[in-house]
Structure formats: C-alpha cells, structure tokens
Amino acid sequence: MAEKLLEIKNLKTSFRIKDDYFAAVDDVSLNVNKNEVLAIVGESGCGKSALAFSIMGLHTRAKMEGDILYKGENIVGISPSKLNKLRGKHMGMIFQDPLTALNPLMIIGDQIGEALLLHNKEMSKTQRKEKVIDLLNKVGIPRPEYVYEQFPHELSGGMRQRVVIATAIANEPELLIADEPTTALDVTIQSQILDLIKDLKDDMNSGIVLITHDLGVVAEMADRVAVMYAGEIVEIAEVTELFEEPLHPYTRSLFNSVPNASEEQDRLHVIQGIVPSLQNLPRTGCRFAPRIPWIDESAHEAHPELHEVKPGHFVRCTCYKHFRFPEEVGKEEEHHGVS
Amino acid sequence: MEANVEVKAKEVIKSPSGFSVVWRELIKDKLALISLIFLIGVTAFVYGTAIFLDQEEIVKVDLFSIYEPPGEEFILGTDYGGRDVFGQLIIGTRNSLSIAILVTLMTGIIGIIYGLVSGYFGGHIDNIMMRILDFFLILPFTMIVIAFVAIVPKYSVWTFSLIMTAFLWMGIARLVRSKALAEKELDYIQAARTLGTSNFKVVFKHLLPNVSSIIIVNMTINLAGNIGLESGLSFLGFGFPESTPSLGTLLSYARNPQTLEFRWWIWVPASLMILLLMLAVNNVGTALRRAVDARQRRG
C-alpha cells in the first residue's frame, strides 16, 4: 500500500451564520497518498474549497472538528507559528484565480522569493534569485530574468498561473492542493498547466489534491476521485472504476450532464434544482434526495453511510440501487406498454 | 501585411512608476502644479527664514511702535504690542504648518495601525476596536480640547499636537479598516498565508502597500483640514498664547472691532495665508486622488 501523506478523519468545518454554526464540510474522511492525485469533484457550493481551506488552515473564524493528520501529526488547532512552519514548506496551494492570487504591488521575483525567504533563512540573496529563476524555468516561463522584475499586471493569465504554481512549489512541498487551477484559463493553456502539474508531481513525488468541477480534467489527471455533494463525500473510487461504473445518483447525474459530442442532443441534461445553501441544507437522510424526487423515499437510507461496494469503491446511501434517470424510466414504461 | 512591425525582444517596456504617474497628473493639472510649487516655496521660505528670525525678539512688546501701518521699517506693520506682523506671520505659518504636519502624521500612524489590525483580524477584535473608536467619535472635540488647554500647564507645539491627535485619528482608522476588510478577502492575502507568512508580515508587507494609495490621498486632505482646525482653535483662544504666534493667533486680533475695521494689515495676511495654504493642499490632494485611480486620471 502506498504511503499515507494526509489523513482526514471525520472533519467538520462549520461557519457561523446568525448565531448558529452550519457545517460546510460535514464528516469528511479522506486519505491522500504520496505520488497520487486525488481529485475532488462536485458542483459549486459543495464544500470543495472549504475542504481545501481547512487543510491549509486558512479559515480564521470557522469551527473545525475532527482530525487532519499530516504524516501522522494532527494539524487541526495547532498554533499559528507551528502551522506556518508547515505551510509553504510541506504544503503548497495553487489558487483558482491567477488574477487575484498575486500581490499586485510586488515583483514576480519577490513573490516567489518570499516562500524561500520564509523557510530557508540561511539562503543568500543571490542564491535565492538563482533558485527563483530556476523555478520560473521549471514552470515554463520564457525569459525568466526579465519576468523576475515584472509586476503581475504585466503578465497574461496563463503566465500568472505559472507564477502562482512556481510560488506554491518553491520549497518542493510534499502535499500540493490545487483549487480549480485551470478554471480561469482558456482551454489551450489549461492542458499546458495540467501537464505542468503532472510533471511536477512526478518530479517531486508529492501528493496532490485536485479540486475541480471539470470531469475532463479528472479523467486526465486523477488517480482516485472523491465526489462531494453538500459537504459530504458521496462516492469515492479509483478513476477508471468511477468512470466505468459510477454508482451514486449524483455521480451519474454529473456524468449525464456532460454534453456528448457523438450523439445528437436537443437539450443538455441538467440536474434538477440547485445545491441548497448552507442554512437550508437537509441534515438528515440522503442529501441528494430532493433533487431526484421521482425516486421513492423508501429507496433512501435514514442515515446514509459510505458502503464499500467493491474494494476501494465507496458509495453513500442505498438509493443508487434504485436510481434511474427519468428518461430511462419513461422508455421502460413505453416498452412495457408495447409488450 | 504588418510583417514590417519588428518587435525587439530585448526592448524593455517598463510600466510607469508611481512617481511618474503623479508627475504626469501634475503636468496636466496646472492648478495643482502651481499649488505644489506654492506649497514648497512657502514651506522652504518659512522654515528657512525661521532659522534666522528670533522668536523672542519678534514677540517682544515695543510700546513706541504700536499699530504702525505697513511701511519702510515694518513691511506689514505692527500689532497692539508693537510687534512686527511680518515676522509673526513667518513664525506663525511655520508653527501652524508644523502642527498640521505633526498631527497628520501622528493621526496617520495611529489610524493606519488601528485600522489595519481591526480590518485584517475582523470578528470580535474588529467589533471591540470599532466600539472603542465609536466612543472617541462621540466625544465633543472642541469641549475636550478646551478642557485640556486648561489642564496642561505649558503649551508647546508638541503638547498641542498630541491633544489634537488624540481626537482626530478615528477618521483615517475607519477608512483604512474598510479598505483592509475588502482587500484581505482577495486571494493574494490567502496565498501569502499558505506560504507560511506570519500575520504581522501579511499585514505590513502585503496589506499595507495595497491600501497605501488611499492613505496618502486622505492624509493630504487631512493636512489642509488640520491647518484650518489649528487656526480655528487659536482664533477662539484655545490654541497658542500670543507668545507663540500661529496663523490663528494673528487671526484672533480681528476679534477687536477696531482692528477688524481699520487695521487690516494685522489679520488680512494671516487669513490669506490660511486660505491659500488650504486651497493649495487641497488642489494637490485632488490631483493625487486622480493619480491613484486609473479611471479618473487625466495625464
């Protein structure tokens, strides 16, 4: 078995809304191994980013329960100075929007150099500059000596995302969290950035948590996939397994909503309704039930838990056994009518 | 085709620095440029000549030359104590400017730190800090300054500045807080934290530079306000004693109707100085304000 790098146990991150705490990440347990890409997918508002921020300890006013073990050491509730020794050195984060993730008043060299400055006190100025230029080369930025002196606004989106990545990997962290690293970029740049992250993973042998809502990205990058809905993990499996045999209604709905180029479609498939807001989230029963109302209530569990249906493939709630898309249901009935 | 447009790979196009943006704005706005030159001129002259002028000598009462109109000996005449109005104007302008600059800087430093801490940490800290600030805001400024004037035995530029500072730092603190609240939500602050940067460094290395433009503009406008405020307090008799001339003390001679009507040379120059200084500072301030906002720039 691969070496466990990060172990999340029953993590619950709650935010305070009008004197009450609401869990955005609700009882999530996950493992990330070395040299593995774990993708977390789900719609907007499912708690993916909240989970990423929890791992990095960026929530300042959230209530966090449960454990996050980094190499066996619990990092929930440790002192900021201890956390600061981990962040940047052992954990790096790539942000979603390269336009805002860089300080507009700092030259590129200083931004990347900051991570080095904080964790390698004995590094001299010239060494640091060499290392930064090295990093810029690594992430594929042409003319690094020139870019070193530039401000973020002088670079394009793709270039800026490369700088953001360079900053995150400056100290070769063992755990890299990429929060939708390609969402803000156009398609050609997307694949370049993904290739880059892949290469870096192979280089540094680190574990990557890739947060995305793009299933194409997942197929290309991930080793394992966790599907998140309304703060919970509803399905987790190896990537090939999940793509071949998605079980949970939510996962299947997600796959179903991807437009199919080979088939002629009048309308795109959508999932009914929206992700409920934090306050209105159903806390008991199957959380996805309101969005598949044609499935009988008896199909759902009262307290859905993750079931291991195959080795390494977990699904929450029993409703997956009874779930069919409405158009399938319609077809079947037609079929019965004819016969 | 446009193949003839050759791009030199080595050509470095630098984006304009902050100073050159301000300079372009000033070149375009002639009034602000004149104001800046006037300000620099007055400041240099006032502080320059004040080195040679003896304050004791100027405030010495000379009963043989009371209420002399402007003439050969006294360029701007004398007041009821036979003291040279021109000399008082120079020293008064210097004192007034010193106070205004001191107060602006001190309120600035306190306000910036207070606002940054309050805005960055937010939550309960922000709540408590803002309630304390509200308490200071509701205090009647003039009344308290009057009370302090009565308590403090020896009055100097320093004590006066400190008293004013104690009740004038709230505006800039609020402004900085609101900017910090908005700015800290941006990803680069979070990104800096993921690198392991301590809160102290995040606040002063990342947050402060990004709110600095609005601070500079606000402090410039405050400077003009503080000149007026000092003059106003002195005019009411709660500023400096006559032995320490300021623009306000010169102005306060106009409380005497005789002086107001017939001896214009005592108070008109000081009033003009106040007017021109405040206008000039405001003009420069608005030019600065335009310079820091790309949408309003003219230059």
Interface residues (C-beta under 8 A of the other chain):
Chain A: F53 M56 L58 T60 R61 P80 S81 L83 N84 K85 L86 R87 G88 K89 M91 G92 M93 F95 Q96 D97 T100 A101 L102 N103 P104 L105 M106 E114 A115 L118 H119 R143 Y146 F151 H153 E154 V164 T167 A168 A170
Chain B: A9 V12 S15 F121 G122 G123 L186 D187 Y188 Q190 A191 A192 R193 T194 L195 G196 T197 S198 N199 H206 P209 N210
